[in-house]
Each structure stands twice: as C-alpha cells, then as structure tokens.
Amino acid sequence: MTVDVVVVGAGPVGLAAGAALRQHGHSVVVVDRLAVGANTSRAAVIHARTLEVLRQIGVADRLIELGLPLQDFTIREGDRMLVPVSMRELPSDYQFTLMIPQPVTEQVLLDRLIELGGEVLRPRSAVALTQDDAGAHVTLDSGDVIDAKYVVAADGMHSTIRELAGITMPGDTLSLSCSLVDVRVDSGLRTDEVALYFGSAGLLVVAPFADGSFRLVAEVAEAPEHPDLAYAQRLLAERGPRTGAPKVTEVVWGSRFRIHERVADSYRAGRVLLAGDAAHTHSPAGGQGMNLGLRDAIALADAISVALKADGRASDASTSDAFVSGDESLDRYADQARAEAVRVIALAHRLTRLANVPRPIRPLRNAVLHLVAGSHSATRGLAKQLAGLSDEG
C-alpha cells in the first residue's frame, strides 16, 4: 500500500488526524492493533479551544448534540466553595466545557473519517520502520509494508513508532495512581458543574454526563483494578460534598492507571511526527490530556498538508525551495506543540500539588485560593487556561 500518510493508532488523536488529512485531500490509512475500538469512557471532557479546532473537520456540532455542555467549573473543599470558575466569558463561540464519554467522541471521529474516504486497518500492529529520501516504510505484523511520505505516531504512551524512530520521552512516574469510576447516585451531586474537590484524603473530580451518571476521578496511593460500589462510596464520603449524602447505586465502569509526567524530547524524527499520548502524558487534573492530543492532531495535519504540497511543488519545479517550506511547517508544529504540552503539564501539576498539600498548610492554601476567587481577572485567566485559550498558547 502506498499513501501520503500512515497514522498508527485509532484513538481520538489518530482518528482526528486521519480525518483532517483526508479533508485536506491527502490519502491516508489509520492502523490500530485492536480488532475493535475501545468501549470505555476514559477521557470525558472536551474544552472550548478543542471544539474550535474540531469544527475545522466538521464534528464539533455533532459532539455538542451528544454531550452535556457545562458553564461552571468549581474548586471545592467539602461543601465550601474555594474558587468558582465560569466559562461564560470565554473568548470563544464555545463558552462551556463539554462532558462526553470517549467512545462517543471516537465514534463521531470514526464516522467522519469514513465519510471523508479514510479507513482503519484492524487488527494490525506496526513492527518495523525505515526512512529514506523518498519516504517512510512501515512494516505491519501481517508482513505487509505501507509506503508513505509521513508517519504519525498516535499509538499512546508506550508508542512503538516513537521507539522505532529513536525518540525518548523522559519524565517522572508519580507515587500516585489514578482511579476512574463512572457511577449512578440517588441524589446529592450537582448536575450543572464539573467540581474539583480538595478532600482531606486527596483530590476528587466529580463530573456529570448527559445520561445522568457521574465520572469520579481520584488520585490515590493504589487504585483498585476493578473499583466496586463500596470503593466509589468511600471516595465520595472522604473527598466529596458533606451535605446531601450522595449514595452510589451503581458502578457503571471503572479503571485505573499510573500517573506520569513526561514529554518527548522531540516531536519529530525525519518523516515521523508525534501526537497525543505518544508525545506527552500527565495528571488528569483539569481534563487536559485528550484535548491537548486532539489539538496536536489538527495542527499536525495542517503542517503535514503544507509539507506534502511543498513536496509536490518542489518535484514539479526541480528546486529545493518548496522542501524548505514544508520542512519548516513540520518543525514549527514540533516546537509549538511541545511548548504547549510543557505548559499544560505544568498546569496539571499545580492543580495536583494544590490538592495534596500537607494538612497543616491547607488553611493557608485555602486563604490564598479565597483571594484568587475574589479576583475576576484571576478566575477568568484560569478559565482560559482550562479551556486551552490562555494568552500564552
């Protein structure tokens, strides 16, 4: 098979990159090792800036139809409001946070990829990679070889393509692990906001879905592989609201993962470019992971499109000028996307540290947060950072 681009990984990032490349008019194939797409909810938040870039490939409206838009994000300690953060003044057409399970997001992106003429090869794993002046060559576990001008590594934190390309991703593995639990409760949890609780036992995120269930995200010393109803109830009792006594009636789904703070040394090695978890990973505080990856995907597709068109012009003109232009577009993506990842990791790290300060320091932390809450410019700035619309980015 010969295509312009091969994308390895059919999660949200790979599907978005594939759809964006098809929309630019380039031939693309997406490869994934799983026989079917994952059906767990994992990432569940789409922020304003991400919706803006997804609008470019024609999926933003459909996602909003299927999700739950929320205009409020709060930082709380028990029943006490520490910092209210409103999305109502965001400089965007999307003045809200969208709660939507990841399988729904993936299905919308897959539908769009297919609608644009793309395809996903399953189950296929990349096992070898070579590059030369003409292009890149990806060997699959089936023995087939895909020849392409460029390769997108969207195959997660343990990316095979990143390793084959010789790119390292240094960083730290935190002592904390993360527990994800989707639950149903009888009452007592707010359905109109995403709440970040700084509980005595640690951080807890509570976020509603459109179907009436709630996502609980907790950073704990050791998360259970299969959280049960009693575990979910304990998380709410120890870290959540004090009044209302929410009672968990069902655990819909649960999972765990170790928290890492890592960013690839480079997002590019010749014709191989990284996006999503293959390039960066961090704490789930603030719901930034998938959002950053989706923005990577669209920006990278734009950069590759410029490079492909430059390649074509250079071939027609028999000059190297267009190659330089295309090369610059890829380097610009690699530099800018990596710089944004560093900023996002720093934001998630700060939120995690705030939630886990030693007990004697918490009154001081709360006093500082009270001052932040009283500053309109500070809360507006935090809203922009969470939404991916910070002045820096």
Secondary structure, DSSP 8 states (H G I E B T S, - for coil): -EEEEEEE--SHHHHHHHHHHHHTT--EEEE-SSSS---S----EE-HHHHHHHHTTT-HHHHHHHSEEE-EEEEEETTEEEEEEE-TT-SSS--SEEE--HHHHHHHHHHHHHHTT--EETT--EEEEEE-SS-EEEEETTS-EEEEEEEEE-S-TT-HHHHHTT----EEEEEEEEEEEEEEESS-S-SS-EEEEEETTEEEEEEE-TTS-EEEEEEESS--SS--HHHHHHHHHHHS-SSS---EEEEEEEEEEEEEEEE-S-SEETTEEE-GGGTEE---TTS-HHHHHHHHHHHHHHHHHHHHHHHHHHHHHT-SHHHHHHHHHHHHHHHHHHHHHHHHHHHHHHHHHHHT--GGGHHHHHHHHHHHHT-HHHHHHHHHHHHT--TT-
